[in-house]
C-alpha cells in the first residue's frame, strides 16, 4: 500500500502521541491536532491524574518505539500494595513473585517524551485546535482556533481524543452504531503528600499505598521528587460523600478520623481539597470502531475506570496490536482495521469489567483476613505450578501475551475453585494440607 498517505490524529495525549510515533516510523505523514495548549510549555489543569501505573503491556509498546529504557529511568517501581488501617498500621501484599512490579510514572513527563520523539520523526503537532466537525464520508476535519475555522482533508482520520471524543461523536450519528456510557457513583479528587526534608519519601517509596474504607478509599503513588500523589475515590452523594463535606471543620474532621496517618503528612489538605476539581469516573463501550476511513482508539473507543491501572496500558496495547496488523496485512488498512476492532473489542470489554470488579477488591477486601488468606493460597498454587495457575492480577499486569479476555475467563474459573476452597471448615489452619495438584487439575478440566 502507498506510504505517502496523510493521516490526522485527534488528540495529543498518551495514545495519540504513541500512535503518531508508530505511524511515522512506518513512513506515513502524520499530523496531530490537540484542543489544549502544549503541555511542554504550559502547565495544564492541576489535580488531574498526575501520575499513572505503567506495566508490561505498556512497556512492550514503549520498547517497540525505543523509549522504554529512557522512561524506566524516571519511573518508580512499586512492588506491592501497602494497606493502611484506621490505626495507621500497615499490611503489605506483593503484586506478584520476586522481580514483578508496576511503575509509577508522570503522565505529563511521559507525554512530553512521546511528543518529542514523534516530532523528531517528522510528526507535526497543532495545539489549541478544537475539532468542531467531522465528515466521515470525505475524511475531513473542521478545526477551530480562537474564532477562526479551517477544514482539512486527509487520507485517514484517527480519534485518540479521549473518553469524550469528537471523532466518536461523529460516529454516533451514523446508522447501527452502539454506545454505552456508565458512570459509577464515585468521583475522585487528587491531593498531595509533599516530600520530606531533603526530598525524602514520607511513606515507603516502592509501594502503592491504599487506605481501604469499605464504601470508599484513598490511594497514593510515589513521585521522583519524594512526594506522593493521593487520589480520594469517594461517593458524590450520601451521608459520607463529596456533597456532605462543605466546611473546613467537616473536611478536617473527616480526614483526621478516616485517614489519620495520612493527614499528618498533608499540610495543604484543605487548600488541595477545595481547589482541585472533582472528577467523574465512566466506562464507555462502543462499536464499530471503524467508519469508512476513520478509526477510534484508546479511551475514545473503550474508556475504563482506573482501578486496575490498565487504562493507559490498554491504549498502548491498542497501538502495538494495530502496528502488528499493519505488518501482517502489508499496510492494507481496509483489511487491518476490521481485524483490529474484531480482535480487540472482546479484550477491552474484559478489562472494563475487571477494572470495575477491582474497585470492590481495593476498597472492601484488601484488609480482610479471608481475602489475604485467599491470596496466600493462590500464591502457593502459583509457586508450585507457575505456568498452570497464574493469579488473575498477574495475568493482566505481568503476562502481556495473555489477552485480557483470556485472563478474565481463566480468572473466573479460578474464582469458582477458590470460593469452594474458602468454604472448607478451619481453612485458616489447614490450608497448607490442601491437595494443590488436584486444584490445578480442575482448572485444566474446566
C-alpha positions in Angstrom: 0.0 0.0 0.0 1.0 3.6 -0.6 3.0 5.0 2.3 2.5 8.6 1.3 -0.9 8.7 3.0 -1.7 11.8 5.1 -3.1 10.8 8.5 -4.7 13.1 11.0 -4.8 12.1 14.7 -7.2 14.0 17.0 -5.7 14.1 20.5 -2.0 14.6 21.5 -2.4 12.6 24.7 -0.5 9.5 25.5 -2.2 7.2 23.0 -2.3 9.8 20.2 1.4 10.6 20.6 2.5 7.0 20.8 0.4 6.1 17.7 1.9 9.0 15.9 5.4 7.5 16.5 4.4 4.1 15.2 2.8 5.6 12.1 5.8 7.9 11.4 8.2 5.0 11.7 6.1 3.2 9.1 6.6 6.1 6.7 3.3 7.9 7.0 2.8 11.7 7.0 1.2 12.4 10.4 -0.4 15.5 11.9 -1.8 15.6 15.4 -4.5 18.1 16.5 -5.0 18.9 20.2 -7.6 21.2 21.7 -5.4 22.1 24.7 -2.1 24.1 24.8 1.2 22.3 24.5 1.9 20.8 28.0 5.6 21.1 27.4 5.4 24.9 27.5 2.4 25.5 29.7 1.2 23.9 32.9 -2.2 22.4 32.4 -5.0 21.6 34.9 -3.7 20.7 38.4 -5.3 17.9 40.3 -5.9 15.5 37.4 -4.1 12.2 37.0 -0.6 13.5 37.8 0.9 10.0 37.7 0.0 6.6 36.3 0.8 2.9 36.7 2.9 1.6 33.8 3.0 -2.2 33.5 4.2 -4.8 31.0 1.6 -4.2 28.2 2.5 -0.5 28.1 6.3 -1.2 28.4 6.1 -3.6 25.5 4.8 -0.8 23.2 7.4 1.7 24.5 10.2 -0.9 23.8 9.0 -1.2 20.2 9.4 2.5 19.7 12.7 2.7 21.5 11.6 4.6 24.6 11.3 2.0 27.3 14.8 2.5 28.8 14.6 6.3 28.9 11.2 6.1 30.7 12.2 3.4 33.1 14.9 5.8 34.4 12.3 8.2 35.7 9.7 5.6 36.9 9.5 4.4 40.4 8.9 0.6 40.8 6.0 -0.4 43.1 6.4 -4.0 44.3 3.1 -4.3 46.0 0.3 -2.7 48.0 0.7 -1.2 51.4 -2.7 -1.1 53.1 -3.3 1.4 55.9 -5.9 0.7 58.5 -7.7 3.2 60.8 -4.9 2.9 63.4 -2.2 3.7 60.8 -1.0 0.1 60.9 0.3 -1.2 57.5 -0.2 -4.6 55.9 1.8 -5.4 52.8 0.8 -7.5 49.8 3.2 -8.2 46.9 1.8 -7.8 43.4 3.5 -10.9 42.0 6.5 -13.0 42.5 10.0 -11.7 43.1 11.0 -9.2 40.5 7.5 -8.3 39.3 6.3 -4.7 39.9 4.4 -1.9 38.3 5.8 1.6 37.8 4.6 5.0 39.0 5.3 7.4 36.1 4.5 11.1 35.5 1.7 11.5 33.0 2.9 14.8 31.7 6.6 13.6 31.7 5.7 10.5 29.7 3.5 12.6 27.3 6.3 15.1 26.7 8.8 12.3 25.8 6.3 10.8 23.4 5.7 14.1 21.7 9.4 14.9 21.4 10.1 11.6 19.8 7.2 12.0 17.4 8.3 15.4 16.3 11.9 14.1 15.8 10.3 11.6 13.3 8.6 14.4 11.4 5.1 14.4 13.1 3.5 17.8 13.2 1.6 18.8 16.3 -1.0 21.6 16.3 -2.3 22.9 19.7 -5.3 24.9 20.7 -7.1 23.3 17.8 -10.7 22.1 18.6 -12.4 19.7 16.4 -15.9 21.2 15.6 -17.0 18.9 12.7 -16.0 15.6 11.3 -17.1 14.4 7.8 -16.8 10.6 7.7 -17.6 10.4 4.0 -15.0 12.9 2.9 -12.4 12.2 5.7 -12.3 15.9 6.6 -11.8 17.8 9.9 -13.1 21.2 10.6 -10.9 22.8 13.3 -11.4 26.0 15.4 -8.6 28.1 16.8 -9.8 31.2 18.6 -12.6 32.5 16.2 -11.1 31.1 13.0 -12.1 27.8 11.4 -10.5 25.7 8.8 -11.4 22.5 7.0 -8.7 20.0 6.1 -9.0 16.7 4.1 -6.9 13.6 4.9 -6.5 10.1 3.7 -7.3 8.8 7.2 -8.6 10.1 10.5 -7.9 8.6 13.9 -9.7 9.6 17.1 -7.4 9.3 20.1 -9.1 12.2 21.8 -10.3 10.5 25.0 -13.5 9.4 26.6 -15.5 12.3 25.2 -14.1 12.0 21.7 -15.2 14.4 19.0 -14.4 11.8 16.4 -16.6 9.2 18.1 -19.4 11.8 18.4 -19.5 12.0 14.6 -19.8 8.2 14.5 -22.7 8.2 17.0 -24.8 9.9 14.4 -24.3 7.1 11.9 -26.5 4.1 11.4 -26.1 1.0 13.6 -23.6 2.5 16.0 -23.7 1.0 19.5 -22.7 3.1 22.5 -23.0 2.7 26.3 -21.8 5.2 28.8 -21.9 4.2 32.5 -20.9 6.4 35.4 -20.2 5.0 38.8 -21.5 6.7 41.9 -18.0 7.7 43.0 -15.9 10.6 41.8 -12.2 11.3 42.5 -10.2 14.2 43.9 -6.4 14.4 43.8 -4.5 15.5 46.9 -0.8 15.8 47.8 1.7 14.5 50.4 4.8 16.6 49.9 8.3 15.3 50.1 10.1 15.2 53.4 13.2 17.2 54.3 15.9 16.9 51.6 13.5 15.2 49.2 13.0 12.1 51.4 9.9 9.9 51.0 7.5 10.2 54.0 5.9 6.8 53.1 7.5 3.7 51.8 8.8 4.6 48.3 8.3 1.4 46.4 4.6 0.7 47.1 1.2 1.7 46.0 -0.5 2.9 49.3 -4.1 2.2 49.9 -6.5 3.3 52.7 -9.4 0.9 52.2 -12.6 2.1 53.9 -15.3 -0.3 52.5 -17.5 2.1 50.5 -14.6 4.4 49.5 -10.8 4.6 49.6 -7.7 6.7 49.1 -4.6 5.7 47.3 -1.1 7.3 47.0 1.5 6.8 44.3 5.2 8.0 44.7 6.8 10.7 42.6 10.5 11.1 41.9 10.8 14.2 44.0 9.8 12.4 47.2 6.2 13.5 47.1 3.1 11.3 46.8 0.0 11.9 44.7 -3.1 10.9 46.6 -6.4 10.1 45.0 -9.6 10.0 47.1 -12.3 7.8 45.4 -15.5 9.0 47.2 -19.3 9.0 46.6 -20.7 12.1 45.0 -23.8 12.0 47.2 -24.9 10.5 50.5 -24.2 10.8 54.3 -20.5 10.5 53.8 -19.6 12.0 50.4 -18.3 15.0 48.5 -21.7 16.7 48.9 -21.6 16.2 52.7 -18.2 17.8 53.2 -18.7 21.5 52.9 -17.0 23.4 55.7 -13.3 23.4 56.8 -14.2 21.7 60.0 -16.2 19.0 58.2 -13.3 18.3 55.8 -10.7 18.3 58.5 -12.6 16.2 60.9 -13.4 13.6 58.2 -9.8 13.2 57.2 -8.5 13.1 60.8 -11.0 10.4 61.7 -10.7 8.4 58.5 -7.1 8.7 57.3 -5.2 9.8 60.5 -1.7 8.7 59.4 -2.1 10.4 56.0 -3.5 13.7 57.3 -0.3 14.1 59.5 1.6 14.3 56.2 -0.8 16.6 54.3 -0.1 20.2 55.3 -2.1 21.6 52.4 -5.1 19.3 52.6 -7.7 22.0 52.9 -6.3 24.0 50.0 -5.9 21.0 47.8 -9.4 19.7 48.6 -11.0 23.0 47.8 -9.0 23.9 44.7 -8.6 20.6 42.9 -11.6 19.6 40.8 -13.8 16.6 41.5 -13.6 14.2 38.5 -16.2 11.6 37.4 -15.5 8.0 36.5 -17.0 6.5 33.4 -16.9 3.3 31.4 -17.5 3.8 27.7 -18.1 1.0 25.2 -18.9 1.4 21.5 -18.9 -0.5 18.3 -17.9 -0.3 15.5 -14.6 1.5 15.9 -14.2 2.0 12.2 -16.4 4.0 9.8 -15.1 4.4 6.3 -11.5 5.7 6.7 -11.9 6.8 10.3 -10.9 4.9 13.4 -11.3 5.5 17.2 -8.7 4.0 19.6 -7.8 4.1 23.3 -10.2 5.8 25.6 -12.2 7.1 22.6 -13.1 3.5 21.9 -13.1 2.0 25.3 -12.7 4.3 28.4 -12.5 2.4 31.7 -12.3 3.2 35.4 -8.8 3.4 36.8 -8.9 0.6 39.4 -6.8 -2.0 37.6 -4.2 0.5 36.5 -4.7 -0.6 32.9 -6.3 2.4 31.1 -3.0 3.7 29.6 -1.6 0.2 29.2 -4.7 -0.9 27.3 -4.4 2.1 25.0 -0.7 1.5 24.4 -1.5 -2.2 23.7 -4.0 -0.9 21.1 -1.1 0.8 19.3 1.0 -2.3 19.5 -1.7 -4.6 18.0 -2.6 -2.1 15.3 1.0 -2.0 14.3 1.2 -5.8 14.2 -1.8 -6.0 12.0 -0.4 -3.4 9.6 2.7 -5.6 9.4 0.5 -8.7 8.8 -1.6 -7.0 6.1 1.3 -5.1 4.5 -0.3 -1.7 5.3 -3.6 -2.6 3.7 -5.8 -0.6 6.1 -9.0 -2.0 4.6 -8.0 -5.4 5.9 -6.1 -4.3 9.1 -8.8 -2.1 10.6 -11.7 -4.6 10.6 -9.3 -7.2 12.0 -8.2 -4.7 14.7 -11.7 -4.0 16.0 -12.8 -7.6 15.8 -9.7 -8.8 17.8 -9.6 -6.0 20.3 -13.2 -5.5 21.3 -13.6 -8.6 23.4 -10.4 -7.8 25.3 -11.3 -4.2 26.0 -14.8 -5.3 27.3 -13.0 -7.8 29.6 -10.6 -5.2 31.1 -13.6 -2.8 31.6 -15.3 -5.5 33.7 -12.1 -6.3 35.6 -11.5 -2.7 36.4 -14.9 -2.3 38.0 -14.5 -5.6 39.9 -11.1 -4.5 41.2 -12.6 -1.3 42.8 -14.6 -3.6 45.2 -11.4 -5.6 45.9 -9.3 -2.5 46.7 -11.8 -0.6 48.8 -13.5 -3.5 50.6 -11.3 -6.6 50.6 -7.6 -5.9 50.8 -7.7 -5.5 54.6 -10.0 -8.6 55.0 -8.4 -11.6 56.7 -10.2 -14.1 54.4 -9.1 -12.2 51.4 -5.5 -12.1 52.5 -5.6 -15.9 53.2 -7.1 -16.5 49.7 -4.3 -14.6 48.1 -1.8 -16.6 50.2 -3.2 -19.9 48.9 -3.2 -18.6 45.3 0.4 -17.5 45.7 1.3 -21.0 46.9 -0.5 -22.5 43.9 1.5 -20.2 41.6 4.7 -21.1 43.3 4.1 -24.8 42.9 2.6 -24.7 39.4 3.9 -21.4 37.9 2.5 -22.0 34.4 -0.7 -23.7 35.3 -2.1 -21.4 38.0 -1.3 -17.7 37.4 -3.3 -15.3 39.6 -5.6 -13.1 37.6 -3.8 -9.9 38.6 -0.5 -11.3 37.4 -2.1 -12.4 34.1 -3.4 -8.9 33.4 -0.4 -7.0 34.7 2.7 -9.1 34.0 1.8 -11.5 31.3 1.3 -9.3 28.2 0.9 -12.2 25.9 -2.3 -13.4 27.7 -5.2 -11.4 26.2 -7.4 -9.6 28.7 -10.4 -11.8 27.7 -8.4 -15.0 28.3 -7.2 -13.6 31.7 -10.8 -12.8 32.6 -12.1 -16.3 31.6 -9.3 -18.1 33.5 -9.8 -15.8 36.5 -13.5 -16.7 36.7 -12.6 -20.5 36.7 -10.0 -19.8 39.5 -12.6 -17.8 41.4 -15.1 -20.7 41.4 -12.5 -23.1 42.7 -11.2 -20.7 45.4 -14.8 -19.9 46.5 -15.2 -23.6 47.3 -11.8 -23.8 49.0 -12.6 -20.9 51.3 -15.8 -22.6 52.4 -13.9 -25.5 53.9 -14.0 -25.8 57.7 -10.9 -24.5 59.5 -9.3 -23.4 56.2 -7.2 -20.8 58.0 -5.3 -23.5 59.9 -5.5 -26.4 57.4 -4.8 -24.6 54.0 -1.2 -25.9 53.8 -2.6 -29.5 53.6 -4.7 -28.8 50.5 -4.3 -31.1 47.5 -2.8 -28.3 45.3 -2.3 -30.6 42.4 -6.0 -31.5 42.3 -6.9 -27.8 42.4 -4.7 -27.1 39.4 -6.1 -30.2 37.5 -9.6 -28.7 37.9 -8.5 -25.5 36.0 -7.4 -27.7 33.1 -10.5 -29.8 33.2 -13.0 -26.9 33.4 
